[in-house]
Structures are given as structure tokens and as C-alpha cells.
Amino acid sequence: MTLAKRLTSFMLGFTMTAAGIAARAAETAGNGGTYGPATGGTGGPIEKQLNLQPPATRIATEVYDLHTWMMVVCLVIFVAVFGVMFYSIFKHRKSLGHKPATFHESTAVEIAWTVVPFLIVIGMALPATRTVVGMKDTSNADITIKVTGMQWKWGYDYLSGEGTGISFLSNLATPRAQVGAPGFAPTEKRGDTYLMDVDNEMVVPVHKKIRIVTTAADVIHSWSIPAFAVKQDAIPGFVRDTWFKAEHTGTYRGYCSELCGKEHAFMPIVVRVVSDADYTAWVDGKKKEMAALADDPNKTFTIDELKTRGEKVYTANCAVCHQANGKGVPNAFAPLDGSPVVNGDKAAQIHVLLNGQKSGKYPAEMPAWKQLSDTEIAAVITYTRNSWSNKPEQNIVQPAEIVAARK
């Protein structure tokens, strides 16, 4: 019974320690400043890392402390149980003349092995429940951003708050020369952020609650930033949400965390957290950039203008599946070089770009590309119809045709 009392007191002390986790987490997360100097973290993974990334949000700090707390509890249980077991085996072995006890029940022992595990579970569950509830509270967000996963890039739409109306795609920016190919070594040296750079970062202000609404255009993806303790699946046809409130400025990196196909490893996520003033400047610049790219759909372009622009659109969005040479990937992605769709009626190709296609000939579904502008769709169709061996009669598409097809 004395041992049971000691164990009960010991676990009570651990429970009181757990109660102080939230206060310590808030103090740590509220220090502010730039992420690297404040936490020692890089915003992404590092070599030989054994623990979680340094937290950049209050929730992440609570998760970090809960992880440490659970490890301590498990370690104490391990040492206590196996310590008593091995001590008993060694000190009470038969060779020393010890004989086993003959009692059949003990009320004290039964109470101890019921009460002690109960207190352990409560000591673990209370702080964990508080954190889980906090993770799910997406109310009163300052900014809401829709994140759409697609093979193999991310789409960002700022739905509310400062920056409403901003929309862009985020693609892997690591040069293919650093990646190489099966049977071919990379021709460029790989940097510290290999496969972790994008052409368009998601930018948010520091100390603001950011609500993330996730969905997907094709298969299940997962939007994840470890330093924020955020991981939310993006599921086609469904909407899920999560949130974060960064306490430090800096650049944070993550990956799609749900196996989503051939280029799954090429779906990095980069979030840049900036000051309020810098965020306002970014919003102004981004809106001017979008306005400059918003071509008049009634304008008639020359075929050379469309081909030049279409090549850029194809490289950024299409080459990953259909390949730069238009040959596709055997038994995976359809070739565009010699394709009957590309060489046939242009209305059919416009329909595929706007609505997607599941032919059944290939395991991967062709997603819809409605998020591209009318000019971008017209340009990429024109480019494919005038590249490689393709020589269709209808070799040019104007943005006005895309506008008409959307109706």
C-alpha cells in the first residue's frame, strides 16, 4: 500500500506539471521576432534532425510540449515497470532460497493498478484535449485563404481579409537540371532548399489568424507546415479547414503529406510571414501584377505571340506530366505529340482544358484547368498545336473562343 501511495503522489506531481504546459507555451510563442534567431530553426527540415521543428505558433508550441510530456510519462512508466520487474527477478530468485508468495488477492494492489493508470491517462488527456480543441477553432480569422491541391502544384485564392481577390498557382521552382531523371544524373549542384522552392510563395502577415480552407482538383493531397503544427487533407469534392497564427516572421516550408502520384515529391509548400507593412506592400504589388496579366480577352493575338506565351504556360503546368518533348509517359500520361485531340477539332481540346477528361486509357485523370486565364488557355493550346510533329488545320485559338466556351 505504501508503494501505491508513492506512485499516486508521483503521478499527481506530473499532472500538476502538465497543467503548466499551456502557460509556458504561450510565453514561448509570444516572444516574436524573426523565426531563425528566435528559435534556432530554419523553417524547414534539417539534416540529422531528431526532434520536432522549433514551433512558430502557439499551437505548435503546445504540440511540442505535449510531445515532450508524453515521452517523459512513457519513459517513467518504462523505467518503473521494468525496474521493479528486473529487481524482483534478481533479488527474489530461487537460487537465493526465495519462495513465491501464496496470497490470491490484494485490495491495495487492485486499487493501485486502477487508480494510477487512471491518473496517468487524465494527466495526458487534459492538456492534449485542450490543444486539439484549439486546433479546430477556425473562427474569427483575419484572413481566409482557399488552398487547392492538384497534380502537382498548389492553388491559392485569398477569399477574405486584406488581399481578397488575389489568386495564383504555386509550382516547384527547383530546376529540372538539379533533379535529373531515371538513368541520368543531375547536371547542376543541388542547393540547401533542393525540392523546397516554389515560384509563388503564400504570403501572410505576422500575428494574424489565417484560416486555410482546403480542397483538391483531382486526388487527395495534404497541406502541411510542420513549424505551424498544421496538416490538413485536401479532398476532391470536400472542404476542410485549419488555421495558424505565426508568431515570428520568416520563411516556412512543408510538403504535400499525402501520396498523390508520380510527382508527389515535387509539391513543396512555402509560406512567407512578413510584417503588416510588408504584407500591405505585397498585396498592392500582387494586385498590380495580376492586373497586368489580365489581358483583354477580346484582343486578337498573332500566332507567334500565343506560341511564346503558351510555351511558358506549358513548361510551368503541363510538362511535368506530358513531358517537355510532348511524348508523355508510357502507361501513365498521354502524349500530345501526334495526339488526335491536339490535331483534331480545337473545340474538343478547349473542352478538355476547361473540364478535364477521364478516358480510361491512362490511370491518371486529366484535371480541369479553369483556374488559368482565357489568354493562358488559348496560348497553351496554340503552342501544343504548333509544336513537335503536330500540324492541325485549326492551329490557332484566340482568348475570345475560351470566353465563349466557358459560358
C-alpha positions in Angstrom: 0.0 0.0 0.0 2.9 2.3 0.7 4.2 1.8 -2.8 0.7 2.7 -4.2 0.7 5.9 -2.2 4.1 6.9 -3.5 3.1 6.2 -7.1 -0.1 8.2 -6.7 1.8 11.2 -5.3 4.3 10.9 -8.1 1.6 11.0 -10.8 -0.1 13.9 -9.1 3.1 15.8 -9.4 3.3 15.1 -13.1 -0.4 16.1 -13.6 0.4 19.5 -12.0 3.4 19.9 -14.3 1.1 19.2 -17.3 -1.2 22.0 -16.1 1.6 24.5 -16.6 2.3 23.5 -20.2 -0.2 25.9 -21.7 1.2 28.9 -19.9 4.8 28.0 -20.8 3.7 27.5 -24.4 2.1 30.9 -24.6 5.2 32.6 -23.2 7.5 30.8 -25.7 5.3 31.5 -28.7 4.8 35.2 -27.8 8.4 36.1 -28.0 8.1 37.4 -31.6 11.0 38.4 -33.8 12.4 36.6 -36.8 12.0 32.8 -36.7 15.6 31.8 -37.1 17.3 33.9 -34.4 14.3 33.5 -32.0 14.1 29.7 -32.2 17.2 28.4 -34.0 15.1 26.8 -36.6 15.3 27.0 -40.4 11.6 26.9 -41.2 12.1 23.5 -42.8 13.8 20.1 -42.3 17.5 19.9 -41.4 19.9 17.0 -41.7 20.1 14.6 -38.8 17.1 16.2 -37.1 15.8 14.0 -34.2 13.0 16.2 -32.7 10.1 18.3 -34.0 10.9 21.5 -35.8 11.1 24.5 -33.4 7.5 25.8 -33.1 6.4 29.1 -34.8 2.9 29.3 -33.4 1.2 28.9 -30.0 -0.5 25.7 -31.1 2.9 24.3 -32.4 4.5 25.1 -29.0 1.7 23.3 -27.2 2.2 20.3 -29.5 5.9 20.4 -28.9 5.5 20.4 -25.1 2.8 17.7 -25.3 5.2 15.5 -27.3 7.9 16.0 -24.6 5.4 15.4 -21.8 4.1 12.2 -23.3 7.7 11.0 -23.9 8.6 11.7 -20.2 5.4 9.8 -19.0 6.2 6.8 -21.2 9.9 6.9 -20.0 8.9 7.0 -16.4 6.4 4.1 -16.9 9.0 2.1 -18.7 11.7 2.6 -16.0 9.2 2.0 -13.2 7.7 -1.2 -14.6 10.8 -2.8 -15.9 12.9 -1.6 -12.9 10.5 -3.3 -10.5 10.3 -6.4 -12.7 14.1 -6.9 -13.1 14.7 -6.0 -9.4 12.2 -8.7 -8.3 13.7 -11.2 -10.7 17.2 -10.6 -9.5 16.6 -10.2 -5.7 14.0 -12.9 -5.3 15.4 -15.6 -7.5 15.1 -19.2 -6.5 18.8 -19.7 -6.1 18.8 -17.4 -3.1 16.2 -19.5 -1.4 13.2 -17.3 -2.0 9.8 -18.9 -2.3 6.8 -17.3 -4.1 4.0 -15.8 -2.0 0.8 -17.7 -1.7 -1.8 -14.9 -1.4 -4.6 -14.8 -4.0 -5.8 -11.3 -3.9 -4.9 -7.8 -2.6 -7.3 -5.0 -2.4 -4.5 -2.5 -2.1 -2.8 -3.7 -5.3 -6.1 -3.7 -7.2 -6.9 -0.2 -6.2 -3.3 0.9 -7.0 -3.3 -0.6 -10.6 -6.7 1.0 -11.2 -6.1 4.5 -9.8 -2.6 5.0 -11.0 -3.3 4.3 -14.7 -6.4 6.4 -14.5 -4.4 9.4 -13.2 -1.8 8.8 -15.9 -4.5 8.9 -18.6 -6.1 12.1 -17.1 -2.7 13.7 -16.9 -2.1 13.0 -20.6 -5.6 13.6 -21.9 -6.4 17.0 -20.3 -3.7 19.1 -22.0 -4.0 17.1 -25.2 -7.7 17.7 -25.4 -7.3 21.5 -24.8 -4.8 21.7 -27.7 -6.9 19.6 -30.1 -9.9 21.8 -29.4 -7.8 24.9 -30.0 -6.5 23.4 -33.3 -10.1 23.1 -34.6 -11.2 26.6 -33.7 -11.1 28.5 -37.1 -13.5 31.2 -36.0 -12.6 35.0 -36.1 -10.0 34.6 -38.7 -8.3 37.8 -40.0 -7.6 36.3 -43.5 -9.1 33.3 -45.2 -7.2 31.5 -47.9 -8.5 28.7 -50.1 -5.8 26.1 -50.9 -6.5 23.7 -53.8 -4.2 20.7 -54.3 -3.7 19.4 -57.8 -1.2 17.2 -59.5 1.4 18.5 -58.8 1.1 22.1 -57.6 -1.0 24.3 -55.2 -3.5 26.9 -56.0 -4.1 29.8 -53.6 -7.2 32.1 -53.5 -7.4 34.9 -50.9 -11.1 34.8 -50.0 -11.4 37.4 -47.2 -9.4 39.9 -45.3 -6.6 42.1 -46.7 -5.7 40.7 -50.1 -9.1 39.5 -51.1 -9.2 38.6 -54.8 -5.5 37.6 -55.1 -5.2 34.2 -56.8 -2.2 32.3 -58.1 -0.6 28.9 -58.7 2.5 27.7 -56.8 4.8 25.4 -58.7 8.1 23.7 -57.8 10.9 26.1 -58.7 13.9 23.8 -58.4 15.4 23.4 -61.9 15.0 20.1 -63.5 18.7 20.0 -64.1 19.2 19.6 -60.4 16.6 16.7 -60.3 17.9 14.6 -63.1 15.9 11.6 -64.5 15.9 7.8 -64.2 19.3 6.8 -65.6 20.5 10.4 -65.9 22.4 12.2 -63.2 21.6 15.9 -62.3 23.8 18.4 -64.2 23.5 21.2 -61.6 24.6 21.2 -58.0 21.7 20.8 -55.5 21.2 23.7 -53.0 20.1 23.8 -49.4 16.5 24.2 -50.4 16.5 21.4 -53.0 12.9 20.5 -53.9 11.7 23.1 -51.3 11.5 26.2 -53.5 8.4 27.5 -55.3 7.8 30.2 -57.9 5.0 31.8 -55.9 5.0 31.8 -52.1 2.0 32.1 -49.9 2.5 35.4 -48.1 0.7 36.3 -44.8 1.2 38.9 -42.0 2.6 38.0 -38.6 0.4 37.9 -35.5 -2.8 37.4 -37.7 -5.1 34.4 -37.6 -5.0 32.8 -41.0 -7.8 30.3 -41.9 -6.9 27.8 -44.5 -9.7 26.1 -46.5 -8.5 23.1 -48.3 -9.9 21.1 -51.3 -8.4 19.3 -54.3 -9.0 19.1 -58.0 -8.0 15.5 -58.7 -6.8 13.2 -55.9 -6.3 13.5 -52.1 -3.4 15.9 -51.2 -2.4 17.2 -47.7 -1.3 20.8 -46.9 1.3 20.7 -44.2 3.7 23.1 -42.4 5.4 21.3 -39.5 6.6 24.5 -37.8 2.9 25.6 -37.6 1.8 22.1 -36.4 -0.6 22.2 -39.4 -1.5 19.3 -41.5 -4.9 19.2 -43.3 -6.0 16.9 -46.0 -7.3 18.3 -49.3 -10.0 16.0 -50.6 -11.8 16.4 -54.0 -15.4 17.4 -53.6 -15.0 18.2 -49.9 -13.9 21.3 -48.0 -11.8 21.1 -44.8 -10.3 23.9 -42.8 -7.5 24.6 -40.3 -5.7 27.7 -39.1 -2.4 29.2 -37.8 -1.1 32.4 -36.3 2.6 32.8 -36.8 4.4 34.5 -34.0 7.6 35.1 -36.0 8.4 36.5 -39.4 10.4 34.2 -41.7 10.0 31.6 -44.4 8.4 28.2 -43.6 8.5 25.1 -45.7 6.5 22.0 -46.0 5.3 19.3 -48.4 2.2 17.6 -49.6 1.9 14.9 -47.0 -0.4 12.5 -48.8 0.9 10.2 -51.6 -0.7 11.7 -54.7 1.0 10.2 -57.7 4.2 10.2 -59.7 5.4 13.7 -58.8 4.3 13.7 -55.2 7.8 14.6 -54.0 7.6 17.8 -56.2 4.8 19.5 -54.3 6.6 21.8 -51.8 4.7 24.4 -49.8 6.3 27.7 -48.9 4.7 30.3 -46.6 6.5 33.6 -46.1 5.4 35.5 -42.9 6.0 39.2 -43.0 5.3 42.4 -41.1 1.9 44.2 -41.6 3.6 46.9 -43.6 5.4 44.4 -45.8 2.2 42.5 -46.3 0.3 45.5 -47.4 3.1 46.3 -49.9 3.0 42.7 -51.2 -0.8 42.9 -51.6 -0.5 46.1 -53.6 2.2 44.7 -55.8 0.4 41.4 -56.3 -2.8 43.1 -57.4 -0.9 45.3 -59.9 0.9 42.1 -61.2 -2.5 40.4 -61.7 -4.0 43.4 -63.4 -1.0 43.5 -65.8 -1.5 39.8 -66.6 -5.3 40.1 -67.1 -5.2 40.6 -70.8 -8.3 41.8 -72.7 -10.0 38.6 -73.8 -11.3 40.4 -76.9 -7.8 41.2 -78.1 -6.6 39.2 -81.2 -3.1 37.9 -80.8 -0.7 36.7 -83.5 0.3 33.1 -83.6 3.8 33.9 -82.6 2.6 35.9 -79.5 0.4 32.9 -78.4 3.2 30.4 -79.0 5.7 32.3 -77.0 3.3 32.7 -74.1 2.0 29.2 -74.4 5.5 27.7 -74.1 5.8 29.3 -70.7 2.4 28.1 -69.6 3.2 24.6 -70.8 6.5 24.5 -69.0 5.0 25.6 -65.7 1.9 23.5 -65.8 1.9 20.7 -68.4 5.5 19.5 -68.9 5.6 17.6 -65.6 3.1 15.0 -67.0 3.2 15.4 -70.8 7.0 16.0 -70.7 8.9 18.8 -72.4 9.0 16.8 -75.7 5.3 16.2 -75.7 5.8 12.4 -75.6 4.1 11.9 -72.3 4.9 8.9 -70.0 4.1 5.4 -71.3 1.2 3.8 -69.4 0.9 6.9 -67.2 0.3 10.2 -69.1 -0.9 10.7 -72.7 1.4 12.1 -75.3 0.5 15.4 -77.0 2.9 14.9 -79.9 0.7 13.3 -82.6 -2.4 13.3 -80.3 -5.7 13.1 -82.2 -7.2 15.6 -79.7 -4.4 18.2 -80.4 -4.6 17.6 -84.2 -8.3 17.5 -84.3 -11.2 20.0 -83.8 -9.9 22.7 -81.5 -13.3 22.8 -79.6 -12.6 19.3 -78.3 -9.2 20.4 -76.9 -10.8 23.5 -75.4 -13.4 21.3 -73.7 -10.6 19.1 -72.2 -8.7 22.0 -70.8 -11.8 23.5 -69.2 -13.5 20.4 -67.9 -10.8 17.7 -67.7 -11.1 14.2 -69.1 -11.1 10.6 -67.9 -10.6 8.5 -71.0 -9.8 5.3 -69.1 -6.7 4.7 -71.3 -4.4 6.0 -68.6 -4.5 5.7 -64.8 -4.1 9.5 -64.2 -7.1 11.7 -64.9 -6.6 14.9 -66.9 -7.7 17.7 -64.5 -9.6 20.8 -65.5 -7.6 24.0 -65.8 -10.3 26.6 -65.4 -8.1 28.5 -63.0 -5.9 29.6 -65.9 -6.8 32.8 -67.6 -8.5 32.8 -71.0 -5.4 34.0 -72.7 -3.2 31.4 -71.0 -5.5 28.6 -72.1 -5.6 29.9 -75.7 -1.9 30.3 -75.7 -1.1 26.8 -74.4 -3.5 25.2 -76.9 -1.9 27.2 -79.7 1.5 26.2 -78.5 0.7 22.4 -78.5 -0.9 22.6 -81.9 2.2 24.2 -83.4 4.9 22.1 -81.7 6.7 18.8 -82.3 5.1 16.9 -85.2 1.6 18.4 -84.8 0.2 20.2 -87.9 -3.6 20.6 -87.5 -5.6 22.7 -89.8 -7.0 24.7 -86.9 -3.7 25.8 -85.5 -4.6 28.9 -83.5 -7.0 29.7 -80.7 -7.9 33.2 -79.5 -8.9 34.1 -75.9 -12.4 35.1 -77.1 -13.0 31.4 -78.0 -12.2 30.4 -74.5 -14.6 33.0 -73.1 -17.4 31.6 -75.3 -16.6 28.0 -74.2 -16.8 28.9 -70.5 -20.5 30.0 -70.9 
